[in-house]
């Protein structure tokens, strides 16, 4: 491995105070590590400091667990929320989908060409229509139909699948069932949802038709972490596409699907490359 290729990423947040950058850089220098990229942000509103450092050890035998043990006293001194990751290890991802497969198809293809730092370890759906697509990638497909009476049972099964597969991240790729508060808490910080950005104006069925009736000029999509507050979790990524009176509801739907796929892929990329830090109900994303 070349020296200039980062192997580990350290990300942290804490109360903004003097000496944090020096403490981190000294730790890396003293442990024979070369900083490849460094990004930092001090939030004046929350008075918190955020940092992401990608680095490579001069000695390739240096283990992430050993570095974490040395860094822990520094983290305790500054009361940091922190994590240290080996970025040569690909994230294990479980995807959930319902009737719309554009985001699922996009993610599976990006995984195949290794455009995202992830391996899909399974796909869960409350419908069977994408089983052939998923199994063509040699990925396990799990059909978990959900009704009012089976919701609790199926969420327990979902949790079993997540734990058995060792999934680091769950992606709701247009999964149209509302997860319980308990499941949202269980997946806190490691489940990403995607939806159109017409909310709360155009809820329910056929949002693009509703938008067409109102003559909207912008179509967008939002990717965010899930929380018990439906569609109100910390936003990771957004995008918009300008439209006009010439576009039919079908045109708007097609444009919207493209935007949703792009936004979700970006959010997954940022998360799996450890570029996202929570800042209350917001995020800091080091691109």
C-alpha positions in Angstrom: 0.0 0.0 0.0 1.3 3.4 -0.9 2.0 5.8 1.9 -0.3 8.4 0.5 -3.3 6.0 0.5 -5.3 6.6 3.8 -6.1 3.5 5.8 -7.8 4.8 8.8 -10.3 7.5 9.6 -10.7 9.2 12.9 -13.8 11.3 13.4 -14.8 13.2 16.5 -16.9 15.9 18.0 -16.6 17.7 21.4 -17.0 21.1 23.0 -14.9 23.6 21.1 -11.8 24.5 23.0 -8.1 25.2 22.6 -5.7 22.3 21.9 -7.9 19.7 20.1 -6.1 19.9 16.8 -2.7 19.8 18.4 -3.7 16.8 20.6 -4.9 14.9 17.5 -2.0 15.7 15.3 0.5 15.0 18.1 -1.1 11.6 18.7 -0.8 10.7 15.0 2.8 11.9 14.8 3.9 10.1 17.9 2.4 6.9 16.6 4.0 7.0 13.2 1.0 8.0 11.2 0.9 10.4 8.2 -2.1 12.7 7.8 -3.6 12.4 4.3 -6.6 14.7 4.6 -8.0 16.7 7.5 -11.3 18.5 7.8 -12.6 20.4 10.7 -15.5 22.7 11.7 -16.4 24.8 14.7 -20.1 25.4 15.1 -20.6 28.8 16.8 -24.2 28.1 17.6 -23.7 24.8 19.5 -20.1 25.6 20.5 -19.0 22.2 19.3 -16.0 21.2 17.3 -16.0 18.5 14.5 -13.1 16.8 12.9 -12.4 14.1 10.4 -8.8 12.9 9.8 -7.8 10.3 7.2 -4.3 8.9 7.8 -1.9 6.1 7.0 0.5 4.4 9.4 4.1 4.2 8.3 4.2 0.7 9.6 1.5 -1.3 7.8 1.3 -3.7 10.8 -0.2 -0.9 13.0 -3.7 -2.1 14.1 -6.7 0.1 14.6 -7.4 -1.4 18.0 -3.9 -0.4 19.2 -4.4 3.1 18.0 -7.8 3.3 19.6 -6.3 2.3 23.0 -3.7 5.0 22.8 -6.2 7.6 21.7 -8.8 6.9 24.4 -7.2 9.0 27.2 -7.1 12.0 24.8 -10.8 11.5 23.9 -11.6 11.3 27.6 -9.7 14.5 28.4 -11.8 16.4 25.8 -15.0 14.4 26.4 -15.2 13.5 22.7 -17.8 11.5 20.8 -15.4 9.7 18.5 -14.8 6.6 16.4 -11.8 5.1 14.5 -12.4 3.2 11.4 -10.3 1.0 9.0 -11.5 2.3 5.6 -10.1 -0.7 3.8 -13.0 -2.7 5.4 -16.2 -2.3 3.4 -19.5 -1.7 5.2 -22.0 -4.4 5.4 -25.4 -3.1 4.2 -28.9 -4.4 4.4 -31.4 -2.7 1.9 -35.1 -2.5 2.4 -37.5 -1.8 -0.5 -41.2 -2.0 -1.3 -42.7 -1.5 -4.8 -40.4 1.1 -6.3 -37.0 -0.4 -7.3 -35.1 2.5 -8.8 -32.9 3.2 -5.7 -32.4 -0.5 -5.1 -31.3 -1.1 -8.7 -28.9 1.8 -8.6 -27.3 0.7 -5.3 -26.9 -2.8 -6.5 -25.1 -1.7 -9.6 -22.9 0.8 -7.7 -21.9 -2.0 -5.4 -21.1 -4.3 -8.4 -18.7 -1.7 -9.9 -17.3 -0.9 -6.4 -18.4 2.7 -6.6 -19.5 2.6 -3.0 -17.5 1.3 0.0 -20.1 -1.4 0.9 -21.2 -5.0 0.4 -24.9 -5.7 0.4 -25.5 -8.6 2.7 -29.3 -8.9 2.1 -32.4 -7.2 0.8 -35.7 -7.2 2.8 -39.0 -6.4 1.1 -42.7 -6.5 2.0 -43.3 -7.5 -1.7 -41.8 -10.2 -3.8 -41.4 -8.3 -7.1 -37.6 -7.7 -6.8 -36.6 -11.2 -5.8 -35.3 -12.1 -9.2 -33.3 -8.8 -9.5 -31.7 -9.3 -6.1 -30.9 -13.0 -6.5 -29.3 -12.2 -9.9 -26.6 -10.4 -7.9 -26.3 -13.5 -5.7 -27.6 -11.6 -2.7 -30.1 -13.1 -0.2 -33.6 -11.9 -0.6 -36.0 -11.9 2.4 -39.7 -11.5 1.9 -41.3 -10.1 5.1 -44.9 -9.1 4.3 -46.2 -6.5 6.9 -49.8 -6.1 8.2 -51.1 -4.5 11.3 -51.2 -7.8 13.0 -47.7 -9.0 11.9 -45.8 -5.7 12.2 -44.2 -6.5 15.6 -43.3 -10.1 14.6 -41.8 -9.0 11.3 -39.7 -6.3 13.0 -38.4 -8.9 15.3 -37.4 -11.0 12.3 -35.8 -7.9 10.7 -33.7 -7.4 13.8 -32.6 -11.0 13.6 -31.6 -10.6 10.0 -29.6 -7.4 10.7 -27.7 -9.1 13.6 -27.1 -12.4 11.8 -25.7 -10.5 8.7 -23.6 -8.2 10.9 -25.1 -5.2 9.0 -23.4 -1.9 9.8 -26.0 0.1 7.9 -29.7 -0.3 6.9 -30.9 1.6 3.8 -34.6 2.3 3.3 -34.5 2.4 -0.5 -38.2 3.5 -0.9 -39.4 1.1 1.8 -42.9 2.3 2.4 -43.7 0.9 5.8 -43.3 3.0 8.9 -40.9 1.5 11.4 -41.8 1.5 15.0 -40.2 3.8 17.5 -38.4 0.9 19.0 -36.9 -0.1 15.7 -35.9 3.5 14.9 -34.1 3.7 18.3 -32.4 0.4 17.6 -31.1 1.7 14.3 -30.3 5.2 15.5 -27.4 6.6 13.4 -27.2 3.6 11.1 -30.3 3.7 9.0 -30.8 6.0 6.0 -34.1 6.9 4.4 -34.8 8.6 1.1 -38.0 10.5 0.0 -39.1 13.2 -2.3 -38.7 16.7 -0.9 -42.4 17.8 -1.4 -43.1 17.0 2.2 -45.1 18.2 4.1 -46.9 19.9 1.2 -47.8 16.8 -0.8 -48.3 13.7 1.3 -49.8 10.3 0.6 -50.3 8.8 -2.8 -49.3 10.3 -6.1 -47.2 13.2 -4.8 -45.8 14.0 -8.3 -49.4 14.3 -9.6 -50.2 16.6 -6.7 -47.1 18.7 -7.5 -48.0 18.9 -11.2 -51.5 20.2 -10.3 -49.8 22.9 -8.2 -47.3 23.7 -11.0 -44.1 23.2 -9.1 -40.9 24.3 -10.6 -38.4 22.3 -8.5 -38.3 18.6 -7.8 -36.0 17.4 -5.0 -35.1 14.5 -2.8 -33.8 14.2 0.8 -31.7 11.5 2.4 -31.7 11.5 6.2 -31.1 9.2 9.2 -34.3 7.7 10.5 -35.8 8.8 13.9 -39.2 8.1 15.6 -40.2 11.5 14.1 -41.3 10.4 10.6 -39.2 12.0 7.8 -37.7 14.5 10.3 -34.3 12.9 11.0 -30.9 14.6 10.5 -30.5 15.4 6.8 -27.4 14.0 5.1 -27.9 15.1 1.5 -30.4 16.8 -0.8 -30.6 17.7 -4.4 -33.1 19.6 -6.7 -33.9 19.5 -10.4 -35.7 22.4 -12.2 -38.9 21.4 -14.1 -41.4 23.4 -16.1 -45.0 23.5 -17.3 -44.0 21.2 -20.2 -43.5 18.2 -17.9 -46.3 15.7 -17.3 -46.9 13.9 -14.0 -45.1 10.9 -15.6 -42.2 13.2 -16.5 -42.0 14.5 -13.0 -42.1 11.0 -11.6 -39.2 9.9 -13.8 -37.1 13.0 -12.9 -37.9 12.4 -9.3 -36.7 8.8 -9.4 -33.4 9.9 -10.9 -32.9 12.5 -8.2 -33.8 10.1 -5.4 -31.3 7.6 -6.7 -28.5 10.1 -6.9 -29.2 11.6 -3.5 -29.4 8.3 -1.7 -26.1 7.0 -3.3 -24.4 10.2 -2.2 -25.7 9.8 1.4 -24.6 6.2 1.5 -21.1 7.2 0.1 -20.7 9.9 2.8 -21.8 7.5 5.6 -19.7 4.5 4.5 -16.7 6.8 4.1 -17.3 8.1 7.7 -17.8 11.7 6.5 -21.0 12.3 8.6 -21.1 13.6 12.2 -24.3 14.3 14.1 -24.8 17.8 15.4 -28.0 17.6 17.3 -30.8 17.2 14.7 -28.4 18.3 12.0 -25.3 16.8 10.4 -21.8 17.9 9.6 -20.7 16.3 6.3 -17.1 16.5 5.3 -17.2 15.9 1.5 
